[in-house]
Amino acid sequence: MSFKFGKKGIVFISTLLLVHVVFFILATIYKRIYMGDSFEYIYEALNIKSSFFFYSGNSALPIQPEYMTQRQPAYPLFLLAVYLFTVNNWIVLILQNLLSVFNIYYCRKVFIRLGYHDKYDWLFLLLTIAYPAQFINANTIAPDILLQTCTLLYFGSFVQLFQTSQARYALFMSVALIAGFMVKPVLYPFAFIHIPLIIAVYYKQLKKQVIIAAILPLCAVLLYNYSNYTRTGKFHFSSNQSFNAIFYYYGYVGQKEGQDSATKFLQTERSNIASFPEYKNRYDFANKRGLELLSQNFFPYMAYHLKNSARIFIEPGKGEMDLFTGRLTYGKLYSRDQSGFYSTLRNKGWGGMGGYIRDNPSMPFVLLVLIFNILRLIGLLLFFFKNPLNLHLRLFIFMLLSYFAVAAGPIANTRYFLPVSLMAIGCSVMGHAGILEKRKLSQ
């Protein structure tokens, strides 16, 4: 995909650079560039640098097997590219901001291949700037911008594969997918979806290189699982998988029985897991317990899970904004004092919103973001139901968006949607553009 910059392209990139500079300056003022998981990635990068030890815990303390596989190696290696010269996270953030600019421009280029017209750049920029999660994550030591890059490259390669049938794009897809699940494990189950997806494009004429490209990500998963087996005694991809199997029920119990019950539930489950001395047994017990909880509460839990999955399409990310500005701390975020928007609404109803807004001066800005997110959602629906783009391409995009939404589930904050947020914006712009064009023709 060529990157020739016309006049509109230069204006587009210049606007993006200006917005990223503004948010970077804000980051230097607020200095809230770390999230809850940041130091695990930093530890792993430094452990690799000092002793080529892929371990996301403090190596000065007793080694815990969970930290062997809790964080995948791609983002620590990204940090290491800077740390080899200087341990300076501001330089990391500069690189992430540049990567964010690339992601946005690359996404625009992909949608141009799908029929997007650059005269709607103003709408693309508006919806992008109105989604501050993009710029907050670019200025946070976190892997989400890098994961967004991999997801967009996977998406762009599929579009070119579909339009040209050239086998090299199937290989590009595989490499992007492997890089993606080596950034965060959320993408590794997609290795199983990738196989029928590639074969479906070539169902009339399967080539040797296409079959290799189809199974390559699955082979990478199996090899990584085996590597983890040699290190921990458990054939698995990530220790987070077993933890999340139970943690997803934390919010469900809180909504059903109250926050105190949810806290006791999580403490009890973690205590039961910790009672097993061997990591393999801890992992297996947590997975088994997660399946038991699901079978006991299947329909009510799935309703809860899917409802929160749908919410991610309009979630403005107030918590992330307040963390970025320092108004909210992680200690308060995870405390028993649940005074957030959804907790207030659940406990006090709409009558409690007046007091909540008075106590949260960021709400007017959050509501503005919410309005633009709803506008984005409307355009997204128009794209899926009204746009003449090939049905198979629309289904592929729908599958990617749905995959990340369902994977996020109850943890429906903006950074879990970030890998596909630019795709949603591109689709939304095309959806609105279709309506605007019809209005012009009717006048």
N, C-alpha and C positions, 0 to 999 in steps of 0.2 A: 504494500500500500504506500503510494508516494506521499510525500509531505511538502508539496509545493505551496508556498505561501502567497496568495493573492492579497489584494488590498483589504478585503473583508476578513481574510484569515489573520492578517497582521493586527487589525483592529480588535478582533476576537481575542487573540493571545495577549495583546497589550492590556486589555481590560482584565483578563484573568490574572496577569502578573501584578497589576495594581491591587486587586482585591487580596491576593495572597500576601503581598507586602504589608497591607494594612493589618491582616490577621497575625502575621509574624511579629509586627511591632506590638500588637496587643499581647501576644504571648510573652514577649520580653518584659512587658509591664506587669502582667499578672503572675508570670513565672509558675503557672500550673501546667507543666508540660508532661507530668507523669500520671498514669492511671494506676489502678490497682495491680495490674499484671506487669507493669513496665520493668520493674526491677528483676523479675525472673528472666526476661529477655536480656537485660543488661548483664546479669550474672552469667548467663550462658555464653554471651559474646566474650566476656572477660575470661571465663574458664577455657574457652577454645583458644583464646590468644595466649594464655599462660601455659597451658598443658594439653591442648587439643582434646579437652574433656567436654563432651556435649552433655551438660548438666545445668539445669536452670535454678539450682539452689545455691546456697552459700557453701562452697567447698571446704571452708574452714570448720564447718559443723559436721556431725556425723552424716554420712551419705544416706539419702532416702531414695529408694527405687522410684517412687512417684515422680520425682524431679528429673529422672532420666528421660522420661518420655512426655512430660507435661507440656513442653513447648517444642514445636517443630523447629528445625535448624535454619530455615531460609532467612527469617528476620534477624536472628542473632548474627548470621553471616553478613547480612546487610549492615548491621551495626559495626561488625568487625572491619568492614571495608573502610570505615572512618577511624575506628579505634586503633588500627595498625599504625596510624600516623599520630593521632591525638584522641584522647578520651574526652570528646567534646560533643555533647548532645545537641548543641545549637547548630553545629554543622550538619548533624543528622537531620534536623528539622528543615534546614535549607534544602537539602537533597529531597526530602519528602514533599516540600512545597513545589519544587520543580517537577517531581514525579506526578503530583496532583495536576499541574498544568498540562503535562503530557497526557494524562488520563482523559481529561476533559476534551482536549483537542482531538485526541485519537477517537474518542467516542463520536464526536461530531463527524469525523472523516468516515467512520463506519456507516453512520446514518445517511450521509451523502450518497453512499453506494445503494442505500435502500430507498432513495427518492427524496430525502430531506433537501430543502432549498435554503441556501445561506441567507436569503432575505429574512428568514425567521431567526437569525442569530440573536436578535434582541430578546426573543422569548426564551431561547435556550439559555442565554446568559442570566436572564431574570430568574428563571426557575432554579438555576444553579446557585446564584448568589443568595437566593432566598432559602437555601438549604445549608445552614451554617455548619452542619456536621462535616461537610466536605473539608472545610477550612480548619475546623477545630481538630479533626483527626490528622490533618497535615502538620499540625503543630503540637502533636502529642507523640511521645515515644510509645508507639503501638504499631502493630503489623497491618492495620486495616487498609491503609493507602496502597501498600504493596500487594495485598490480596486483591484489591480493586483492579490494579494493573493486570494481574494474572487473569482475573475473570473477564476483563475487557478484551484481552488478547485472545482468550478462548472464544469469546463471542465473535470478534472480528474475523478470526480464522475460519469459524464455521460459516459466516456469511460468504467469505471468498470461496470456500470449499463448495458451498451450495451453488454459487453463481458460476463457477469455472470447472468444477469436478476435478481439479488438479490435486493429485494425491499428496503433494507436499503440504497442503493446508491441513490435511488430516494429521500429519506429523506435527505441524505447528500447534494444532489443538492439543495434541497429547502432551507436548512439552509444556504448554501453558498450564494445563490441568495438573501435571506433576508438580510444577513450580508452585501452583496455588495451594495444593494440599500439603506441601512442605512449608508453606507460610502459616496456615491454620488448618486444623483437621476437619473443619466443616465441609471441605470439598472432597475428602477422600472417598465417601460413599458414591460420589458421582462417577468414579472409575467404573462402576458396574453399569451405570446409565450410558456412559460414553460408548461402550461396545455396540449395543443395538443402534445407537444414534449414528455412528459412522457407517455401520453396515446398511442402515436404511437409505443412506445417500447413494450407496453403491450396490444396492440389492440386485441389479441386473448384470453387473460386471465386477465381481470382487477381484481385486489385485492383491498380490503378495504384500506389497508395501502398505496397502490399506489395512489388511488384516493385522500386520505388525503394529501399525499406528493405533488400531482399535484396542489391542490387548496391552499395549505398552504401559498405560497408567496402572492397570490392574497388576501387572508384573512388578511395577515400582512399589505399589502398596504391599505386596507379598514380601518383597525383598526388605522393605523397611520394617515390616512386622517381624521378619526373621532376625534382623539386626537388633530389634528391641528384645526379642526372645533371648539372644545371646547375652544381653546386658542385664535383664531383669528376671528371666525365667518364665516370662509370659509372652506368648505370641499375640501381639496386639499393636495398634497404631498409636494410641494416645491414652495416657492415664486419665485425661479429662472425660473420656467417654463414660467410664464407670461412675465418676463423680456426678456428671450431669444427669445420669439415669435416675438419680435420687433428687438432685437439686431442683429439677423441674417441678417436683411436687411441693416444694417449699412454698411457692406462691399460691399454688392450688389450695393447700391446707390453710394458708393465711386468709385467703378469700372466703373459704368455707367455714372455718372455725375460729378465725382471729389470729392476730400476730403472735400472741403468747404461745398458742398451740403450735403454730408453725415453727417458732424458735425451738420449742421443746422437741418437736418432731425431728428437726434437722440435727439437733444435738444428740438425740438418741440414736439416730441412724448412723451418724459419724462415729459415735462411741462403739456401736456394734461392729462397724467395719474395722475400726482400729484394734479391736480385740484379737484379730487374726495376726499372728506374728509374721507370716509369709506374705509377700506382696501379691503373688499369684492368687492366693486365697482371698485376700482383701478385694482384689479386682473382680474375681468371679462372684463373690458374695454380693458386691454392690450391683453388678449387672443382674444377677438373679433377683435381688430385692427390687430393683427397678421394674423388672418384668412382672413381678408379683403385684406391685402397686398398680401397674397399668391394668392387669387383668381384673383386679378388684374394683377399679373405678373407671373402666374403659370409656363408656359413653359420656359420663359427666366430665371426666378429665379431657377427653378429646374435644368436647365442646369448648371447654376453657382454653385449651391449647390453640385451637383454630381461631377462636375469637381474638386472642392476642396476636396470632400470626397475621390476621387481617388488619389489626391496628397498626402494624409496622408501616403500612403504606401511607399513613397520615401522621405518624408520630413526629412531633416537632423537636423532641430531644431537650426538654427543659433541664433535666438533670445534667446532661453533658454540658449545656451552656453555663449552668451555675457552677459546675466543677471547674470549667475553663476560666471563669472570672473570679473564682475563689469564694463565691458566696456560699457554696456547698462544699463540705468535706466528705471524704469516703467514710469517715467515722460516723458522721450523721446519716449518710446515705444508708448504711447497713445497721443502724441502731434500731432498737425496739420502738423508738418514738417515730411512728409512721405518720408523717405530716405532709406527704407528697400529694400531688393532684388526685391520683386515683384512690389513694387511701382516704383523703378528705371526702371525695365524692361518695365512696363506698360507706363511710362511717357517718357522714353528716348530710349527705344528699346535696342537691343543688343549693339548698339554703346556706350551706357552709362555704360556698364559693366566694361570697363577698369578703369574708374575713381572710380567706386564702389569698385572694388577689391583693388585698391591702398588705399582707405580710410578704408578698413576692413582687417586688417592683419590676422584675423582668417579664411579668406576664403579658403586658401589651406587645412586647416584641415577640414573645412566644406565640401569641394569638395571631400575629401577622404571619409568622412562619407556617402556622397551622392552615391559615387561609390559602397560602400558596401551595401547600401540600395537597389540599383538597382540589385546587385548580389542577395540580399535576395529576391527581387521581382521575379527575374527569377526562382529561386529555388521554390518559392511559386507557380508559374504557372506550373512548372514541376510537383509539388506535386499534384495539382488538376487535371491535364490532363494526366499525365503519370504514377502516382503511383498506384499500384494494391490494395491499402488499400480499405476496404469496402466503397462503394459509400455513404452509409448513414452517416458514420463517417466523410467522406470528406465534405459532404453537411452540417453537423452540424458545422464543423470548419469554412466553408465558411460563414455560417449564422452569427456566432459570430463575425468574422472579419468584415463582411459587416455591421453588426449592429452598431459597434463602429465607423466605418468610416462614415456612413451616419449620425449618431448622432452628430459627430464632425462637419461635413459640412464645412461651411466657416471658422470656428475656427480650422483650420487643423494644430494645433501645436502638438509636439510630446507627451505631457503628456496626450492628449486625446486618443492616440493610445497605450499608455503604458499598459493598462490592457490586451491587446491581443498581444503585440509586441513579447513576448517570444514564444507564440504559432506560430506566423508567422515565427520566427527563426527556431523552431523545424520542421515545415512543409518544410521550405526552405532547411534545411540540408537533410531531407529525399528525397526531390526532386533532389538535386544535387547528393546525394549518389546513387540514382537509375541510373543516367547517368554514374557515375564513375564505378559502378559495371558492367554495360553493356560494357563499354570500356575494362575493364579487361578481360571479357569473350571473346571479339572479338579478343584479341591480341594472 
